[in-house]
Amino acid sequence: MKKIYLIPAAFLIIIAAVIAGCIMTGTVVITASPVPNADGETVTISDLNYSGAEIEVDLTNDATFKEYRDDIRNIENIGFFLKATNHEVTDTTFQLFLEPDTAKNFDSVWAILVSPADLILTGLVIPGGESVTIDWNESMEYVTNLDKYKEVLEGGVFSLYPASLDRENFNFTIDSLVVIVTLTGKK
């Protein structure tokens, strides 16, 4: 007979805690889709033309980020959905650099390399003349330096700069890019 009363009592305690505003912790996912942009534009860069390579990411437009912004406990992970096309005949190794200062605008891959921007994704080979699509799970294989940029991600606004490991003779288009951040928040 006591077991029957314990279940409803435990349930009532949980309900009372939620109503009273007790802090609950959970993992949430926040996304931003900077490419294509609102005008449907993609990003094409090459070793000869790097203008317009900056991809500004604003997670603050995501309703979940707005809800948890002041209560972020930990950035668990970052991943990507990416579709990119290599316009050269040779393979290229795709990279993304993260820069917290969105006011900067690098005019070459070399400028990124000497800047404090952090490498966030590397090792994705795009065969010559082909397109590659990776999802969030696949992107985990290429994400690097997560601990270095957790604080930047908590701010919600940053820039990504695409590059090629081969610093010369590259030409590719980012057809689609979705940034996916997993965080622990309290509410």
C-alpha positions as a Python dict, from the first residue, in 0.01 Angstrom:
ca = {
    (1, 'M'): (0, 0, 0),
    (2, 'K'): (288, 240, 72),
    (3, 'K'): (429, 200, -279),
    (4, 'I'): (108, 337, -427),
    (5, 'Y'): (149, 658, -225),
    (6, 'L'): (522, 701, -300),
    (7, 'I'): (481, 733, -674),
    (8, 'P'): (217, 1007, -659),
    (9, 'A'): (411, 1181, -381),
    (10, 'A'): (733, 1185, -588),
    (11, 'F'): (541, 1311, -887),
    (12, 'L'): (385, 1590, -679),
    (13, 'I'): (728, 1694, -549),
    (14, 'I'): (863, 1722, -904),
    (15, 'I'): (559, 1923, -1016),
    (16, 'A'): (591, 2152, -715),
    (17, 'A'): (963, 2206, -787),
    (18, 'V'): (892, 2301, -1148),
    (19, 'I'): (610, 2536, -1051),
    (20, 'A'): (826, 2694, -780),
    (21, 'G'): (1094, 2769, -1040),
    (22, 'C'): (1363, 2527, -933),
    (23, 'I'): (1658, 2503, -1168),
    (24, 'M'): (1647, 2217, -1415),
    (25, 'T'): (1952, 2121, -1620),
    (26, 'G'): (1946, 1978, -1969),
    (27, 'T'): (2122, 1952, -2302),
    (28, 'V'): (1991, 2169, -2584),
    (29, 'V'): (2081, 2212, -2950),
    (30, 'I'): (2118, 2549, -3120),
    (31, 'T'): (2154, 2596, -3494),
    (32, 'A'): (2240, 2873, -3737),
    (33, 'S'): (2232, 2851, -4116),
    (34, 'P'): (2463, 3121, -4252),
    (35, 'V'): (2503, 2969, -4602),
    (36, 'P'): (2317, 3027, -4818),
    (37, 'N'): (2243, 3366, -4669),
    (38, 'A'): (1903, 3539, -4664),
    (39, 'D'): (1953, 3643, -5028),
    (40, 'G'): (2031, 3284, -5132),
    (41, 'E'): (2400, 3357, -5188),
    (42, 'T'): (2666, 3090, -5142),
    (43, 'V'): (3036, 3147, -5069),
    (44, 'T'): (3295, 3086, -5343),
    (45, 'I'): (3662, 3142, -5270),
    (46, 'S'): (3991, 3067, -5437),
    (47, 'D'): (4357, 3138, -5383),
    (48, 'L'): (4316, 3426, -5632),
    (49, 'N'): (3990, 3571, -5498),
    (50, 'Y'): (3931, 3556, -5124),
    (51, 'S'): (3702, 3857, -5090),
    (52, 'G'): (3369, 3782, -4927),
    (53, 'A'): (3499, 3470, -4755),
    (54, 'E'): (3379, 3572, -4409),
    (55, 'I'): (3080, 3372, -4290),
    (56, 'E'): (2922, 3548, -3994),
    (57, 'V'): (2740, 3316, -3757),
    (58, 'D'): (2477, 3456, -3523),
    (59, 'L'): (2338, 3198, -3284),
    (60, 'T'): (2152, 3471, -3093),
    (61, 'N'): (1863, 3453, -3342),
    (62, 'D'): (1787, 3096, -3230),
    (63, 'A'): (1496, 3087, -2982),
    (64, 'T'): (1665, 2820, -2770),
    (65, 'F'): (1984, 3026, -2746),
    (66, 'K'): (1780, 3328, -2638),
    (67, 'E'): (1612, 3119, -2370),
    (68, 'Y'): (1936, 2972, -2231),
    (69, 'R'): (2187, 3250, -2305),
    (70, 'D'): (2228, 3363, -1944),
    (71, 'D'): (2221, 3006, -1814),
    (72, 'I'): (2479, 2832, -2034),
    (73, 'R'): (2681, 2595, -1820),
    (74, 'N'): (2894, 2428, -2083),
    (75, 'I'): (2936, 2409, -2457),
    (76, 'E'): (2937, 2036, -2518),
    (77, 'N'): (3015, 2025, -2887),
    (78, 'I'): (2999, 2197, -3222),
    (79, 'G'): (2924, 2027, -3548),
    (80, 'F'): (2833, 2116, -3901),
    (81, 'F'): (2614, 2022, -4190),
    (82, 'L'): (2822, 2117, -4491),
    (83, 'K'): (2795, 2087, -4865),
    (84, 'A'): (3093, 2210, -5063),
    (85, 'T'): (3200, 2186, -5428),
    (86, 'N'): (3562, 2175, -5546),
    (87, 'H'): (3605, 2352, -5882),
    (88, 'E'): (3967, 2242, -5931),
    (89, 'V'): (4072, 1914, -6094),
    (90, 'T'): (4286, 1820, -5794),
    (91, 'D'): (4163, 1727, -5447),
    (92, 'T'): (4153, 1993, -5177),
    (93, 'T'): (4148, 1960, -4800),
    (94, 'F'): (3877, 2186, -4661),
    (95, 'Q'): (3931, 2387, -4342),
    (96, 'L'): (3733, 2634, -4132),
    (97, 'F'): (3884, 2894, -3901),
    (98, 'L'): (3690, 3061, -3619),
    (99, 'E'): (3742, 3430, -3542),
    (100, 'P'): (3554, 3585, -3249),
    (101, 'D'): (3588, 3941, -3383),
    (102, 'T'): (3327, 3980, -3660),
    (103, 'A'): (3466, 4325, -3749),
    (104, 'K'): (3779, 4169, -3897),
    (105, 'N'): (3774, 4080, -4263),
    (106, 'F'): (4071, 3886, -4392),
    (107, 'D'): (4162, 3931, -4758),
    (108, 'S'): (4362, 3611, -4799),
    (109, 'V'): (4416, 3269, -4649),
    (110, 'W'): (4763, 3386, -4549),
    (111, 'A'): (4611, 3668, -4341),
    (112, 'I'): (4404, 3412, -4149),
    (113, 'L'): (4707, 3193, -4082),
    (114, 'V'): (4899, 3476, -3915),
    (115, 'S'): (4592, 3596, -3723),
    (116, 'P'): (4474, 3463, -3386),
    (117, 'A'): (4184, 3282, -3561),
    (118, 'D'): (4155, 2920, -3448),
    (119, 'L'): (4132, 2618, -3673),
    (120, 'I'): (3795, 2459, -3600),
    (121, 'L'): (3753, 2203, -3878),
    (122, 'T'): (4021, 2032, -4086),
    (123, 'G'): (4092, 1717, -4283),
    (124, 'L'): (3782, 1699, -4504),
    (125, 'V'): (3903, 1605, -4851),
    (126, 'I'): (3691, 1727, -5141),
    (127, 'P'): (3782, 1537, -5460),
    (128, 'G'): (3860, 1742, -5769),
    (129, 'G'): (3551, 1844, -5965),
    (130, 'E'): (3313, 1697, -5706),
    (131, 'S'): (3081, 1798, -5424),
    (132, 'V'): (3091, 1659, -5072),
    (133, 'T'): (2816, 1665, -4812),
    (134, 'I'): (2875, 1585, -4447),
    (135, 'D'): (2624, 1576, -4165),
    (136, 'W'): (2667, 1658, -3797),
    (137, 'N'): (2787, 1309, -3701),
    (138, 'E'): (3041, 1298, -3984),
    (139, 'S'): (3168, 1647, -3901),
    (140, 'M'): (3280, 1528, -3555),
    (141, 'E'): (3563, 1347, -3734),
    (142, 'Y'): (3700, 1682, -3856),
    (143, 'V'): (3630, 1918, -3562),
    (144, 'T'): (3940, 2022, -3371),
    (145, 'N'): (4038, 2251, -3081),
    (146, 'L'): (3695, 2243, -2915),
    (147, 'D'): (3824, 2360, -2577),
    (148, 'K'): (3985, 2670, -2731),
    (149, 'Y'): (3661, 2818, -2863),
    (150, 'K'): (3394, 2719, -2612),
    (151, 'E'): (3398, 3070, -2465),
    (152, 'V'): (3355, 3225, -2811),
    (153, 'L'): (3053, 3005, -2877),
    (154, 'E'): (2892, 3114, -2551),
    (155, 'G'): (2889, 3472, -2687),
    (156, 'G'): (2679, 3353, -2981),
    (157, 'V'): (2831, 3568, -3258),
    (158, 'F'): (3151, 3486, -3446),
    (159, 'S'): (3294, 3452, -3796),
    (160, 'L'): (3406, 3145, -3985),
    (161, 'Y'): (3664, 3161, -4262),
    (162, 'P'): (3695, 2873, -4509),
    (163, 'A'): (4036, 2774, -4639),
    (164, 'S'): (4223, 2493, -4805),
    (165, 'L'): (4516, 2305, -4656),
    (166, 'D'): (4676, 2355, -4998),
    (167, 'R'): (4719, 2732, -4970),
    (168, 'E'): (4756, 2772, -5345),
    (169, 'N'): (4549, 2644, -5636),
    (170, 'F'): (4215, 2604, -5463),
    (171, 'N'): (3870, 2710, -5576),
    (172, 'F'): (3557, 2590, -5403),
    (173, 'T'): (3202, 2688, -5316),
    (174, 'I'): (3027, 2636, -4987),
    (175, 'D'): (2678, 2554, -5108),
    (176, 'S'): (2530, 2501, -4762),
    (177, 'L'): (2654, 2541, -4406),
    (178, 'V'): (2462, 2484, -4085),
    (179, 'V'): (2637, 2534, -3751),
    (180, 'I'): (2507, 2307, -3475),
    (181, 'V'): (2605, 2377, -3114),
    (182, 'T'): (2515, 2145, -2828),
    (183, 'L'): (2518, 2298, -2483),
    (184, 'T'): (2421, 2227, -2127),
    (185, 'G'): (2199, 2490, -1973),
    (186, 'K'): (2011, 2540, -1655),
    (187, 'K'): (1659, 2668, -1644),
}
